[in-house]
Amino acid sequence: MLRKIAVSSAVSIFALGILITSVLRTAAVRYETSGVKSPCVLSDTDYNINYGLAYAGKILPDSFLWPLKAVRDKLWLFITTDDLKKIDLKILFADKRIGGAVTLFEKGKNEIALSTLTKAEKYLEEASLAEEQLRLEGKTHSNEVCLRLANASLKHYETLLEIESKAPDDMRSVIISSRQIPIKSYERARNALLSKNVEPPVNPFKWD
């Protein structure tokens, strides 16, 4: 009995060590990977959005290893104390998940792909609202973060359009509803940039 407890404890400590090491290692390369374009493309439409989604990675939500990756992301957010860096992380997680959703749809794993898509937009929304809250409270403001939010929102909207064109009919209503998140996120970032006399990224879509 004691031997089983000891082995279980050792395995848990080892797994935790790997998890923490993964967080620290990933944090060190965050800006190097955030500009890598996902190889997954559903259509040939090009809206000339100057923003590359972060590579989703080899471990996607259909993998048995995904729970470890999800825990790593939550731990990474937890140990990040800088508000702007935390917003950056949420944008990164949103980008990775929307790219992962594209791959999962292409693999025909529609249910898990749709779930991944909604989680991606949730991260984007959280990042946008967090930036707005910090700005309204007068705590901090970053034109760089607002530009990243604006560009990410446009790219997410484009990706949602691409996914919608290929998704099953019974899933399109959820995807269409999800498009409201990047629309509002872009508008918040755009308005923040204009208030600082900074030119926002051009919106190529007709939302009105």
Secondary structure, DSSP 4 states (H G I P E B T S, - for coil): -HHHHHHHHHHHHHHHHHHHHHHHHHHHTHHHHTTPPPS--S----------PPP--S--TTSTTHHHHHHHHHHHHHH---HHHHHHHHHHHHHHHHHHHHHHHHTT-HHHHHHHHHHHHHHHHHHHHHHHHHHHTTS---HHHHHHHHHHHHHHHHHHHHHHHHS-GGGHHHHHHHTHHHHHHHHHHHHHHHHTT-PPPP--S---
